[in-house]
Amino acid sequence: MPQLIFALICVVAVFALALRRAPLKLWALAVAVATFALLTGLSSGSFDPVPFGIAAIVGWLPALVLALLAVP
């Protein structure tokens, strides 16, 4: 159930950012927060240490790309 609530929050956040025509910096921040929540287990109601590995790098890649594109 917590994963469903987290998914709904992410969908609402995407729609809110799109409707407000948010700058790319905010999109990068939103993706980074969602990635952090998924990797640490906050989306399921617990907190685990941040994992390091290929899966974590691939998870952080979209936030990093958006952050780099936001730099003028």
Predicted model as a PDB file, atoms N, CA, C, CB and O in Angstrom, pLDDT in the B-factor column:
MODEL        1                                                                  
ATOM      1  N   MET A   1       0.806  -1.199   0.000  1.00 84.00           N  
ATOM      2  CA  MET A   1       0.000   0.000   0.000  1.00 84.00           C  
ATOM      3  C   MET A   1       0.856   1.273   0.000  1.00 84.00           C  
ATOM      4  CB  MET A   1      -0.921  -0.007   1.196  1.00 84.00           C  
ATOM      5  O   MET A   1       0.525   2.221  -0.713  1.00 84.00           O  
ATOM      6  N   PRO A   2       1.955   1.324   0.783  1.00 83.00           N  
ATOM      7  CA  PRO A   2       2.773   2.548   0.751  1.00 83.00           C  
ATOM      8  C   PRO A   2       3.359   2.826  -0.633  1.00 83.00           C  
ATOM      9  CB  PRO A   2       3.902   2.445   1.766  1.00 83.00           C  
ATOM     10  O   PRO A   2       3.514   3.985  -1.019  1.00 83.00           O  
ATOM     11  N   GLN A   3       3.685   1.767  -1.382  1.00 86.00           N  
ATOM     12  CA  GLN A   3       4.232   1.968  -2.721  1.00 86.00           C  
ATOM     13  C   GLN A   3       3.188   2.598  -3.642  1.00 86.00           C  
ATOM     14  CB  GLN A   3       4.723   0.634  -3.307  1.00 86.00           C  
ATOM     15  O   GLN A   3       3.527   3.427  -4.486  1.00 86.00           O  
ATOM     16  N   LEU A   4       1.935   2.214  -3.486  1.00 90.00           N  
ATOM     17  CA  LEU A   4       0.862   2.790  -4.287  1.00 90.00           C  
ATOM     18  C   LEU A   4       0.684   4.275  -3.963  1.00 90.00           C  
ATOM     19  CB  LEU A   4      -0.452   2.028  -4.048  1.00 90.00           C  
ATOM     20  O   LEU A   4       0.506   5.098  -4.861  1.00 90.00           O  
ATOM     21  N   ILE A   5       0.732   4.600  -2.689  1.00 91.00           N  
ATOM     22  CA  ILE A   5       0.613   6.002  -2.285  1.00 91.00           C  
ATOM     23  C   ILE A   5       1.789   6.801  -2.830  1.00 91.00           C  
ATOM     24  CB  ILE A   5       0.543   6.127  -0.746  1.00 91.00           C  
ATOM     25  O   ILE A   5       1.606   7.920  -3.309  1.00 91.00           O  
ATOM     26  N   PHE A   6       3.003   6.237  -2.762  1.00 90.00           N  
ATOM     27  CA  PHE A   6       4.180   6.919  -3.296  1.00 90.00           C  
ATOM     28  C   PHE A   6       4.049   7.129  -4.799  1.00 90.00           C  
ATOM     29  CB  PHE A   6       5.452   6.122  -2.983  1.00 90.00           C  
ATOM     30  O   PHE A   6       4.401   8.193  -5.307  1.00 90.00           O  
ATOM     31  N   ALA A   7       3.551   6.130  -5.512  1.00 91.00           N  
ATOM     32  CA  ALA A   7       3.359   6.263  -6.959  1.00 91.00           C  
ATOM     33  C   ALA A   7       2.335   7.353  -7.274  1.00 91.00           C  
ATOM     34  CB  ALA A   7       2.909   4.920  -7.568  1.00 91.00           C  
ATOM     35  O   ALA A   7       2.529   8.126  -8.212  1.00 91.00           O  
ATOM     36  N   LEU A   8       1.262   7.424  -6.510  1.00 94.00           N  
ATOM     37  CA  LEU A   8       0.255   8.462  -6.724  1.00 94.00           C  
ATOM     38  C   LEU A   8       0.824   9.856  -6.428  1.00 94.00           C  
ATOM     39  CB  LEU A   8      -0.978   8.194  -5.843  1.00 94.00           C  
ATOM     40  O   LEU A   8       0.522  10.817  -7.136  1.00 94.00           O  
ATOM     41  N   ILE A   9       1.638   9.959  -5.392  1.00 93.00           N  
ATOM     42  CA  ILE A   9       2.275  11.246  -5.083  1.00 93.00           C  
ATOM     43  C   ILE A   9       3.196  11.659  -6.226  1.00 93.00           C  
ATOM     44  CB  ILE A   9       3.071  11.163  -3.754  1.00 93.00           C  
ATOM     45  O   ILE A   9       3.237  12.833  -6.594  1.00 93.00           O  
ATOM     46  N   CYS A  10       3.932  10.707  -6.788  1.00 93.00           N  
ATOM     47  CA  CYS A  10       4.819  11.019  -7.917  1.00 93.00           C  
ATOM     48  C   CYS A  10       4.028  11.474  -9.140  1.00 93.00           C  
ATOM     49  CB  CYS A  10       5.675   9.797  -8.277  1.00 93.00           C  
ATOM     50  O   CYS A  10       4.434  12.413  -9.825  1.00 93.00           O  
ATOM     51  N   VAL A  11       2.910  10.822  -9.419  1.00 95.00           N  
ATOM     52  CA  VAL A  11       2.077  11.207 -10.562  1.00 95.00           C  
ATOM     53  C   VAL A  11       1.510  12.606 -10.353  1.00 95.00           C  
ATOM     54  CB  VAL A  11       0.931  10.191 -10.772  1.00 95.00           C  
ATOM     55  O   VAL A  11       1.514  13.423 -11.274  1.00 95.00           O  
ATOM     56  N   VAL A  12       1.027  12.885  -9.156  1.00 96.00           N  
ATOM     57  CA  VAL A  12       0.491  14.218  -8.851  1.00 96.00           C  
ATOM     58  C   VAL A  12       1.595  15.266  -8.973  1.00 96.00           C  
ATOM     59  CB  VAL A  12      -0.129  14.250  -7.426  1.00 96.00           C  
ATOM     60  O   VAL A  12       1.354  16.359  -9.484  1.00 96.00           O  
ATOM     61  N   ALA A  13       2.796  14.945  -8.512  1.00 95.00           N  
ATOM     62  CA  ALA A  13       3.912  15.888  -8.612  1.00 95.00           C  
ATOM     63  C   ALA A  13       4.267  16.177 -10.062  1.00 95.00           C  
ATOM     64  CB  ALA A  13       5.134  15.344  -7.877  1.00 95.00           C  
ATOM     65  O   ALA A  13       4.553  17.321 -10.417  1.00 95.00           O  
ATOM     66  N   VAL A  14       4.252  15.152 -10.900  1.00 95.00           N  
ATOM     67  CA  VAL A  14       4.545  15.355 -12.331  1.00 95.00           C  
ATOM     68  C   VAL A  14       3.504  16.267 -12.960  1.00 95.00           C  
ATOM     69  CB  VAL A  14       4.588  14.001 -13.083  1.00 95.00           C  
ATOM     70  O   VAL A  14       3.853  17.188 -13.697  1.00 95.00           O  
ATOM     71  N   PHE A  15       2.239  16.023 -12.680  1.00 96.00           N  
ATOM     72  CA  PHE A  15       1.190  16.875 -13.233  1.00 96.00           C  
ATOM     73  C   PHE A  15       1.296  18.303 -12.701  1.00 96.00           C  
ATOM     74  CB  PHE A  15      -0.188  16.297 -12.909  1.00 96.00           C  
ATOM     75  O   PHE A  15       1.098  19.259 -13.451  1.00 96.00           O  
ATOM     76  N   ALA A  16       1.607  18.452 -11.417  1.00 96.00           N  
ATOM     77  CA  ALA A  16       1.732  19.794 -10.842  1.00 96.00           C  
ATOM     78  C   ALA A  16       2.902  20.552 -11.471  1.00 96.00           C  
ATOM     79  CB  ALA A  16       1.915  19.710  -9.316  1.00 96.00           C  
ATOM     80  O   ALA A  16       2.780  21.736 -11.785  1.00 96.00           O  
ATOM     81  N   LEU A  17       4.025  19.875 -11.654  1.00 95.00           N  
ATOM     82  CA  LEU A  17       5.173  20.528 -12.285  1.00 95.00           C  
ATOM     83  C   LEU A  17       4.877  20.886 -13.738  1.00 95.00           C  
ATOM     84  CB  LEU A  17       6.406  19.625 -12.211  1.00 95.00           C  
ATOM     85  O   LEU A  17       5.286  21.944 -14.216  1.00 95.00           O  
ATOM     86  N   ALA A  18       4.179  20.022 -14.426  1.00 96.00           N  
ATOM     87  CA  ALA A  18       3.865  20.287 -15.830  1.00 96.00           C  
ATOM     88  C   ALA A  18       2.858  21.432 -15.965  1.00 96.00           C  
ATOM     89  CB  ALA A  18       3.316  19.019 -16.501  1.00 96.00           C  
ATOM     90  O   ALA A  18       3.012  22.297 -16.827  1.00 96.00           O  
ATOM     91  N   LEU A  19       1.846  21.436 -15.127  1.00 96.00           N  
ATOM     92  CA  LEU A  19       0.835  22.491 -15.215  1.00 96.00           C  
ATOM     93  C   LEU A  19       1.395  23.852 -14.835  1.00 96.00           C  
ATOM     94  CB  LEU A  19      -0.346  22.159 -14.323  1.00 96.00           C  
ATOM     95  O   LEU A  19       0.969  24.871 -15.378  1.00 96.00           O  
ATOM     96  N   ARG A  20       2.336  23.878 -13.919  1.00 94.00           N  
ATOM     97  CA  ARG A  20       2.945  25.144 -13.499  1.00 94.00           C  
ATOM     98  C   ARG A  20       4.102  25.554 -14.405  1.00 94.00           C  
ATOM     99  CB  ARG A  20       3.435  25.037 -12.063  1.00 94.00           C  
ATOM    100  O   ARG A  20       4.699  26.613 -14.210  1.00 94.00           O  
ATOM    101  N   ARG A  21       4.423  24.711 -15.405  1.00 95.00           N  
ATOM    102  CA  ARG A  21       5.557  24.942 -16.308  1.00 95.00           C  
ATOM    103  C   ARG A  21       6.810  25.245 -15.503  1.00 95.00           C  
ATOM    104  CB  ARG A  21       5.256  26.102 -17.288  1.00 95.00           C  
ATOM    105  O   ARG A  21       7.477  26.263 -15.690  1.00 95.00           O  
ATOM    106  N   ALA A  22       7.098  24.325 -14.607  1.00 93.00           N  
ATOM    107  CA  ALA A  22       8.218  24.488 -13.685  1.00 93.00           C  
ATOM    108  C   ALA A  22       9.539  24.462 -14.437  1.00 93.00           C  
ATOM    109  CB  ALA A  22       8.197  23.394 -12.612  1.00 93.00           C  
ATOM    110  O   ALA A  22       9.667  23.786 -15.458  1.00 93.00           O  
ATOM    111  N   PRO A  23      10.520  25.200 -13.931  1.00 94.00           N  
ATOM    112  CA  PRO A  23      11.840  25.170 -14.569  1.00 94.00           C  
ATOM    113  C   PRO A  23      12.499  23.799 -14.391  1.00 94.00           C  
ATOM    114  CB  PRO A  23      12.746  26.277 -13.984  1.00 94.00           C  
ATOM    115  O   PRO A  23      12.111  22.996 -13.543  1.00 94.00           O  
ATOM    116  N   LEU A  24      13.497  23.575 -15.217  1.00 91.00           N  
ATOM    117  CA  LEU A  24      14.169  22.284 -15.231  1.00 91.00           C  
ATOM    118  C   LEU A  24      14.839  21.974 -13.896  1.00 91.00           C  
ATOM    119  CB  LEU A  24      15.196  22.245 -16.343  1.00 91.00           C  
ATOM    120  O   LEU A  24      14.996  20.806 -13.543  1.00 91.00           O  
ATOM    121  N   LYS A  25      15.232  22.996 -13.157  1.00 92.00           N  
ATOM    122  CA  LYS A  25      15.838  22.789 -11.835  1.00 92.00           C  
ATOM    123  C   LYS A  25      14.875  22.079 -10.891  1.00 92.00           C  
ATOM    124  CB  LYS A  25      16.270  24.131 -11.228  1.00 92.00           C  
ATOM    125  O   LYS A  25      15.275  21.190 -10.140  1.00 92.00           O  
ATOM    126  N   LEU A  26      13.608  22.474 -10.932  1.00 94.00           N  
ATOM    127  CA  LEU A  26      12.618  21.842 -10.061  1.00 94.00           C  
ATOM    128  C   LEU A  26      12.331  20.409 -10.489  1.00 94.00           C  
ATOM    129  CB  LEU A  26      11.326  22.650 -10.057  1.00 94.00           C  
ATOM    130  O   LEU A  26      12.106  19.538  -9.648  1.00 94.00           O  
ATOM    131  N   TRP A  27      12.340  20.164 -11.800  1.00 94.00           N  
ATOM    132  CA  TRP A  27      12.161  18.799 -12.288  1.00 94.00           C  
ATOM    133  C   TRP A  27      13.307  17.917 -11.799  1.00 94.00           C  
ATOM    134  CB  TRP A  27      12.080  18.776 -13.832  1.00 94.00           C  
ATOM    135  O   TRP A  27      13.089  16.791 -11.354  1.00 94.00           O  
ATOM    136  N   ALA A  28      14.525  18.439 -11.886  1.00 93.00           N  
ATOM    137  CA  ALA A  28      15.687  17.680 -11.425  1.00 93.00           C  
ATOM    138  C   ALA A  28      15.597  17.400  -9.928  1.00 93.00           C  
ATOM    139  CB  ALA A  28      16.983  18.439 -11.743  1.00 93.00           C  
ATOM    140  O   ALA A  28      15.922  16.303  -9.475  1.00 93.00           O  
ATOM    141  N   LEU A  29      15.159  18.390  -9.168  1.00 93.00           N  
ATOM    142  CA  LEU A  29      15.004  18.209  -7.730  1.00 93.00           C  
ATOM    143  C   LEU A  29      13.935  17.155  -7.420  1.00 93.00           C  
ATOM    144  CB  LEU A  29      14.642  19.544  -7.063  1.00 93.00           C  
ATOM    145  O   LEU A  29      14.128  16.313  -6.542  1.00 93.00           O  
ATOM    146  N   ALA A  30      12.825  17.202  -8.130  1.00 94.00           N  
ATOM    147  CA  ALA A  30      11.750  16.236  -7.907  1.00 94.00           C  
ATOM    148  C   ALA A  30      12.209  14.814  -8.233  1.00 94.00           C  
ATOM    149  CB  ALA A  30      10.522  16.601  -8.753  1.00 94.00           C  
ATOM    150  O   ALA A  30      11.897  13.872  -7.505  1.00 94.00           O  
ATOM    151  N   VAL A  31      12.946  14.669  -9.323  1.00 93.00           N  
ATOM    152  CA  VAL A  31      13.453  13.340  -9.686  1.00 93.00           C  
ATOM    153  C   VAL A  31      14.471  12.868  -8.658  1.00 93.00           C  
ATOM    154  CB  VAL A  31      14.087  13.359 -11.096  1.00 93.00           C  
ATOM    155  O   VAL A  31      14.494  11.689  -8.307  1.00 93.00           O  
ATOM    156  N   ALA A  32      15.310  13.772  -8.174  1.00 92.00           N  
ATOM    157  CA  ALA A  32      16.300  13.400  -7.165  1.00 92.00           C  
ATOM    158  C   ALA A  32      15.639  12.968  -5.854  1.00 92.00           C  
ATOM    159  CB  ALA A  32      17.251  14.568  -6.907  1.00 92.00           C  
ATOM    160  O   ALA A  32      16.069  11.999  -5.228  1.00 92.00           O  
ATOM    161  N   VAL A  33      14.606  13.680  -5.447  1.00 92.00           N  
ATOM    162  CA  VAL A  33      13.894  13.321  -4.215  1.00 92.00           C  
ATOM    163  C   VAL A  33      13.212  11.967  -4.369  1.00 92.00           C  
ATOM    164  CB  VAL A  33      12.855  14.402  -3.849  1.00 92.00           C  
ATOM    165  O   VAL A  33      13.263  11.139  -3.460  1.00 92.00           O  
ATOM    166  N   ALA A  34      12.574  11.739  -5.514  1.00 91.00           N  
ATOM    167  CA  ALA A  34      11.916  10.452  -5.749  1.00 91.00           C  
ATOM    168  C   ALA A  34      12.937   9.315  -5.797  1.00 91.00           C  
ATOM    169  CB  ALA A  34      11.109  10.495  -7.058  1.00 91.00           C  
ATOM    170  O   ALA A  34      12.687   8.235  -5.262  1.00 91.00           O  
ATOM    171  N   THR A  35      14.071   9.551  -6.428  1.00 90.00           N  
ATOM    172  CA  THR A  35      15.116   8.532  -6.491  1.00 90.00           C  
ATOM    173  C   THR A  35      15.654   8.228  -5.100  1.00 90.00           C  
ATOM    174  CB  THR A  35      16.256   8.983  -7.412  1.00 90.00           C  
ATOM    175  O   THR A  35      15.843   7.065  -4.743  1.00 90.00           O  
ATOM    176  N   PHE A  36      15.898   9.266  -4.319  1.00 90.00           N  
ATOM    177  CA  PHE A  36      16.373   9.070  -2.946  1.00 90.00           C  
ATOM    178  C   PHE A  36      15.364   8.261  -2.133  1.00 90.00           C  
ATOM    179  CB  PHE A  36      16.634  10.427  -2.266  1.00 90.00           C  
ATOM    180  O   PHE A  36      15.743   7.354  -1.393  1.00 90.00           O  
ATOM    181  N   ALA A  37      14.083   8.591  -2.273  1.00 89.00           N  
ATOM    182  CA  ALA A  37      13.046   7.876  -1.527  1.00 89.00           C  
ATOM    183  C   ALA A  37      12.975   6.414  -1.952  1.00 89.00           C  
ATOM    184  CB  ALA A  37      11.683   8.548  -1.727  1.00 89.00           C  
ATOM    185  O   ALA A  37      12.783   5.533  -1.114  1.00 89.00           O  
ATOM    186  N   LEU A  38      13.127   6.154  -3.234  1.00 87.00           N  
ATOM    187  CA  LEU A  38      13.081   4.766  -3.699  1.00 87.00           C  
ATOM    188  C   LEU A  38      14.310   3.975  -3.257  1.00 87.00           C  
ATOM    189  CB  LEU A  38      12.963   4.727  -5.217  1.00 87.00           C  
ATOM    190  O   LEU A  38      14.183   2.832  -2.818  1.00 87.00           O  
ATOM    191  N   LEU A  39      15.486   4.566  -3.368  1.00 87.00           N  
ATOM    192  CA  LEU A  39      16.708   3.838  -3.039  1.00 87.00           C  
ATOM    193  C   LEU A  39      16.871   3.593  -1.544  1.00 87.00           C  
ATOM    194  CB  LEU A  39      17.901   4.590  -3.556  1.00 87.00           C  
ATOM    195  O   LEU A  39      17.445   2.578  -1.149  1.00 87.00           O  
ATOM    196  N   THR A  40      16.386   4.491  -0.716  1.00 87.00           N  
ATOM    197  CA  THR A  40      16.531   4.315   0.727  1.00 87.00           C  
ATOM    198  C   THR A  40      15.365   3.556   1.354  1.00 87.00           C  
ATOM    199  CB  THR A  40      16.670   5.659   1.391  1.00 87.00           C  
ATOM    200  O   THR A  40      15.417   3.221   2.538  1.00 87.00           O  
ATOM    201  N   GLY A  41      14.335   3.285   0.597  1.00 83.00           N  
ATOM    202  CA  GLY A  41      13.203   2.546   1.132  1.00 83.00           C  
ATOM    203  C   GLY A  41      12.149   3.413   1.778  1.00 83.00           C  
ATOM    204  O   GLY A  41      11.201   2.888   2.363  1.00 83.00           O  
ATOM    205  N   LEU A  42      12.281   4.726   1.692  1.00 81.00           N  
ATOM    206  CA  LEU A  42      11.273   5.607   2.278  1.00 81.00           C  
ATOM    207  C   LEU A  42       9.910   5.433   1.621  1.00 81.00           C  
ATOM    208  CB  LEU A  42      11.715   7.052   2.165  1.00 81.00           C  
ATOM    209  O   LEU A  42       8.877   5.699   2.236  1.00 81.00           O  
ATOM    210  N   SER A  43       9.913   4.989   0.374  1.00 79.00           N  
ATOM    211  CA  SER A  43       8.638   4.786  -0.320  1.00 79.00           C  
ATOM    212  C   SER A  43       7.848   3.620   0.267  1.00 79.00           C  
ATOM    213  CB  SER A  43       8.882   4.545  -1.804  1.00 79.00           C  
ATOM    214  O   SER A  43       6.641   3.517   0.048  1.00 79.00           O  
ATOM    215  N   SER A  44       8.518   2.745   1.011  1.00 79.00           N  
ATOM    216  CA  SER A  44       7.819   1.618   1.633  1.00 79.00           C  
ATOM    217  C   SER A  44       7.687   1.783   3.144  1.00 79.00           C  
ATOM    218  CB  SER A  44       8.546   0.321   1.325  1.00 79.00           C  
ATOM    219  O   SER A  44       7.201   0.878   3.824  1.00 79.00           O  
ATOM    220  N   GLY A  45       8.112   2.925   3.675  1.00 78.00           N  
ATOM    221  CA  GLY A  45       7.893   3.203   5.080  1.00 78.00           C  
ATOM    222  C   GLY A  45       9.059   2.879   5.994  1.00 78.00           C  
ATOM    223  O   GLY A  45       8.896   2.903   7.214  1.00 78.00           O  
ATOM    224  N   SER A  46      10.219   2.578   5.454  1.00 80.00           N  
ATOM    225  CA  SER A  46      11.392   2.320   6.282  1.00 80.00           C  
ATOM    226  C   SER A  46      12.558   3.131   5.739  1.00 80.00           C  
ATOM    227  CB  SER A  46      11.737   0.801   6.318  1.00 80.00           C  
ATOM    228  O   SER A  46      12.465   3.737   4.671  1.00 80.00           O  
ATOM    229  N   PHE A  47      13.663   3.134   6.488  1.00 81.00           N  
ATOM    230  CA  PHE A  47      14.842   3.860   6.019  1.00 81.00           C  
ATOM    231  C   PHE A  47      16.041   2.928   6.082  1.00 81.00           C  
ATOM    232  CB  PHE A  47      15.093   5.147   6.866  1.00 81.00           C  
ATOM    233  O   PHE A  47      16.382   2.412   7.146  1.00 81.00           O  
ATOM    234  N   ASP A  48      16.670   2.718   4.947  1.00 77.00           N  
ATOM    235  CA  ASP A  48      17.870   1.909   4.838  1.00 77.00           C  
ATOM    236  C   ASP A  48      18.995   2.807   4.344  1.00 77.00           C  
ATOM    237  CB  ASP A  48      17.654   0.690   3.885  1.00 77.00           C  
ATOM    238  O   ASP A  48      18.735   3.854   3.751  1.00 77.00           O  
ATOM    239  N   PRO A  49      20.233   2.415   4.578  1.00 83.00           N  
ATOM    240  CA  PRO A  49      21.337   3.223   4.048  1.00 83.00           C  
ATOM    241  C   PRO A  49      21.285   3.275   2.520  1.00 83.00           C  
ATOM    242  CB  PRO A  49      22.696   2.656   4.514  1.00 83.00           C  
ATOM    243  O   PRO A  49      20.786   2.354   1.873  1.00 83.00           O  
ATOM    244  N   VAL A  50      21.799   4.349   1.967  1.00 78.00           N  
ATOM    245  CA  VAL A  50      21.807   4.514   0.513  1.00 78.00           C  
ATOM    246  C   VAL A  50      22.733   3.469  -0.093  1.00 78.00           C  
ATOM    247  CB  VAL A  50      22.253   5.955   0.107  1.00 78.00           C  
ATOM    248  O   VAL A  50      23.912   3.424   0.257  1.00 78.00           O  
ATOM    249  N   PRO A  51      22.230   2.628  -0.994  1.00 78.00           N  
ATOM    250  CA  PRO A  51      23.088   1.608  -1.601  1.00 78.00           C  
ATOM    251  C   PRO A  51      24.013   2.217  -2.651  1.00 78.00           C  
ATOM    252  CB  PRO A  51      22.236   0.502  -2.231  1.00 78.00           C  
ATOM    253  O   PRO A  51      23.682   3.213  -3.294  1.00 78.00           O  
ATOM    254  N   PHE A  52      25.161   1.602  -2.806  1.00 82.00           N  
ATOM    255  CA  PHE A  52      26.102   2.008  -3.841  1.00 82.00           C  
ATOM    256  C   PHE A  52      26.294   0.831  -4.775  1.00 82.00           C  
ATOM    257  CB  PHE A  52      27.462   2.480  -3.233  1.00 82.00           C  
ATOM    258  O   PHE A  52      26.492  -0.300  -4.330  1.00 82.00           O  
ATOM    259  N   GLY A  53      26.237   1.095  -6.050  1.00 84.00           N  
ATOM    260  CA  GLY A  53      26.407   0.053  -7.051  1.00 84.00           C  
ATOM    261  C   GLY A  53      25.868   0.517  -8.387  1.00 84.00           C  
ATOM    262  O   GLY A  53      25.493   1.676  -8.563  1.00 84.00           O  
ATOM    263  N   ILE A  54      25.838  -0.406  -9.311  1.00 87.00           N  
ATOM    264  CA  ILE A  54      25.376  -0.080 -10.660  1.00 87.00           C  
ATOM    265  C   ILE A  54      23.912   0.339 -10.648  1.00 87.00           C  
ATOM    266  CB  ILE A  54      25.574  -1.274 -11.598  1.00 87.00           C  
ATOM    267  O   ILE A  54      23.546   1.296 -11.330  1.00 87.00           O  
ATOM    268  N   ALA A  55      23.076  -0.347  -9.898  1.00 80.00           N  
ATOM    269  CA  ALA A  55      21.654   0.000  -9.855  1.00 80.00           C  
ATOM    270  C   ALA A  55      21.438   1.405  -9.288  1.00 80.00           C  
ATOM    271  CB  ALA A  55      20.885  -1.026  -9.016  1.00 80.00           C  
ATOM    272  O   ALA A  55      20.571   2.137  -9.766  1.00 80.00           O  
ATOM    273  N   ALA A  56      22.211   1.780  -8.286  1.00 84.00           N  
ATOM    274  CA  ALA A  56      22.083   3.120  -7.712  1.00 84.00           C  
ATOM    275  C   ALA A  56      22.550   4.177  -8.704  1.00 84.00           C  
ATOM    276  CB  ALA A  56      22.887   3.227  -6.407  1.00 84.00           C  
ATOM    277  O   ALA A  56      21.938   5.239  -8.816  1.00 84.00           O  
ATOM    278  N   ILE A  57      23.622   3.894  -9.418  1.00 86.00           N  
ATOM    279  CA  ILE A  57      24.119   4.840 -10.419  1.00 86.00           C  
ATOM    280  C   ILE A  57      23.088   5.029 -11.522  1.00 86.00           C  
ATOM    281  CB  ILE A  57      25.458   4.353 -11.013  1.00 86.00           C  
ATOM    282  O   ILE A  57      22.836   6.154 -11.954  1.00 86.00           O  
ATOM    283  N   VAL A  58      22.498   3.944 -11.974  1.00 87.00           N  
ATOM    284  CA  VAL A  58      21.462   4.042 -13.020  1.00 87.00           C  
ATOM    285  C   VAL A  58      20.246   4.781 -12.481  1.00 87.00           C  
ATOM    286  CB  VAL A  58      21.051   2.630 -13.528  1.00 87.00           C  
ATOM    287  O   VAL A  58      19.584   5.498 -13.231  1.00 87.00           O  
ATOM    288  N   GLY A  59      19.941   4.625 -11.217  1.00 84.00           N  
ATOM    289  CA  GLY A  59      18.823   5.331 -10.611  1.00 84.00           C  
ATOM    290  C   GLY A  59      19.047   6.826 -10.523  1.00 84.00           C  
ATOM    291  O   GLY A  59      18.115   7.609 -10.709  1.00 84.00           O  
ATOM    292  N   TRP A  60      20.283   7.231 -10.240  1.00 89.00           N  
ATOM    293  CA  TRP A  60      20.599   8.650 -10.118  1.00 89.00           C  
ATOM    294  C   TRP A  60      20.852   9.315 -11.460  1.00 89.00           C  
ATOM    295  CB  TRP A  60      21.799   8.832  -9.236  1.00 89.00           C  
ATOM    296  O   TRP A  60      20.885  10.543 -11.534  1.00 89.00           O  
ATOM    297  N   LEU A  61      21.031   8.543 -12.521  1.00 91.00           N  
ATOM    298  CA  LEU A  61      21.369   9.089 -13.827  1.00 91.00           C  
ATOM    299  C   LEU A  61      20.342  10.102 -14.360  1.00 91.00           C  
ATOM    300  CB  LEU A  61      21.516   7.966 -14.807  1.00 91.00           C  
ATOM    301  O   LEU A  61      20.754  11.164 -14.825  1.00 91.00           O  
ATOM    302  N   PRO A  62      19.024   9.831 -14.317  1.00 90.00           N  
ATOM    303  CA  PRO A  62      18.070  10.841 -14.823  1.00 90.00           C  
ATOM    304  C   PRO A  62      18.129  12.157 -14.048  1.00 90.00           C  
ATOM    305  CB  PRO A  62      16.652  10.290 -14.761  1.00 90.00           C  
ATOM    306  O   PRO A  62      18.038  13.226 -14.651  1.00 90.00           O  
ATOM    307  N   ALA A  63      18.278  12.100 -12.739  1.00 89.00           N  
ATOM    308  CA  ALA A  63      18.378  13.340 -11.953  1.00 89.00           C  
ATOM    309  C   ALA A  63      19.650  14.096 -12.310  1.00 89.00           C  
ATOM    310  CB  ALA A  63      18.351  13.032 -10.438  1.00 89.00           C  
ATOM    311  O   ALA A  63      19.639  15.323 -12.408  1.00 89.00           O  
ATOM    312  N   LEU A  64      20.731  13.377 -12.503  1.00 91.00           N  
ATOM    313  CA  LEU A  64      21.991  14.027 -12.869  1.00 91.00           C  
ATOM    314  C   LEU A  64      21.907  14.682 -14.240  1.00 91.00           C  
ATOM    315  CB  LEU A  64      23.133  13.017 -12.849  1.00 91.00           C  
ATOM    316  O   LEU A  64      22.386  15.801 -14.426  1.00 91.00           O  
ATOM    317  N   VAL A  65      21.300  13.993 -15.202  1.00 93.00           N  
ATOM    318  CA  VAL A  65      21.164  14.548 -16.550  1.00 93.00           C  
ATOM    319  C   VAL A  65      20.295  15.797 -16.513  1.00 93.00           C  
ATOM    320  CB  VAL A  65      20.565  13.502 -17.519  1.00 93.00           C  
ATOM    321  O   VAL A  65      20.643  16.801 -17.135  1.00 93.00           O  
ATOM    322  N   LEU A  66      19.181  15.762 -15.806  1.00 91.00           N  
ATOM    323  CA  LEU A  66      18.318  16.936 -15.703  1.00 91.00           C  
ATOM    324  C   LEU A  66      19.040  18.097 -15.019  1.00 91.00           C  
ATOM    325  CB  LEU A  66      17.038  16.589 -14.936  1.00 91.00           C  
ATOM    326  O   LEU A  66      18.901  19.248 -15.432  1.00 91.00           O  
ATOM    327  N   ALA A  67      19.800  17.795 -13.989  1.00 91.00           N  
ATOM    328  CA  ALA A  67      20.539  18.856 -13.287  1.00 91.00           C  
ATOM    329  C   ALA A  67      21.593  19.479 -14.202  1.00 91.00           C  
ATOM    330  CB  ALA A  67      21.210  18.297 -12.011  1.00 91.00           C  
ATOM    331  O   ALA A  67      21.789  20.694 -14.181  1.00 91.00           O  
ATOM    332  N   LEU A  68      22.262  18.667 -14.992  1.00 92.00           N  
ATOM    333  CA  LEU A  68      23.264  19.198 -15.910  1.00 92.00           C  
ATOM    334  C   LEU A  68      22.618  20.018 -17.024  1.00 92.00           C  
ATOM    335  CB  LEU A  68      24.089  18.060 -16.509  1.00 92.00           C  
ATOM    336  O   LEU A  68      23.185  21.019 -17.461  1.00 92.00           O  
ATOM    337  N   LEU A  69      21.451  19.609 -17.481  1.00 91.00           N  
ATOM    338  CA  LEU A  69      20.751  20.373 -18.512  1.00 91.00           C  
ATOM    339  C   LEU A  69      20.203  21.693 -17.976  1.00 91.00           C  
ATOM    340  CB  LEU A  69      19.618  19.546 -19.093  1.00 91.00           C  
ATOM    341  O   LEU A  69      19.965  22.620 -18.751  1.00 91.00           O  
ATOM    342  N   ALA A  70      20.002  21.790 -16.674  1.00 89.00           N  
ATOM    343  CA  ALA A  70      19.455  23.008 -16.074  1.00 89.00           C  
ATOM    344  C   ALA A  70      20.512  24.102 -15.928  1.00 89.00           C  
ATOM    345  CB  ALA A  70      18.852  22.692 -14.714  1.00 89.00           C  
ATOM    346  O   ALA A  70      20.171  25.263 -15.701  1.00 89.00           O  
ATOM    347  N   VAL A  71      21.775  23.747 -16.056  1.00 89.00           N  
ATOM    348  CA  VAL A  71      22.839  24.740 -15.936  1.00 89.00           C  
ATOM    349  C   VAL A  71      22.882  25.580 -17.225  1.00 89.00           C  
ATOM    350  CB  VAL A  71      24.224  24.048 -15.667  1.00 89.00           C  
ATOM    351  O   VAL A  71      23.000  25.029 -18.320  1.00 89.00           O  
ATOM    352  N   PRO A  72      22.786  26.910 -17.091  1.00 86.00           N  
ATOM    353  CA  PRO A  72      22.789  27.731 -18.304  1.00 86.00           C  
ATOM    354  C   PRO A  72      24.164  27.777 -18.969  1.00 86.00           C  
ATOM    355  CB  PRO A  72      22.332  29.143 -17.975  1.00 86.00           C  
ATOM    356  O   PRO A  72      24.330  28.428 -20.001  1.00 86.00           O  
TER     357      PRO A  72                                                      
ENDMDL                                                                          
END                                                                             
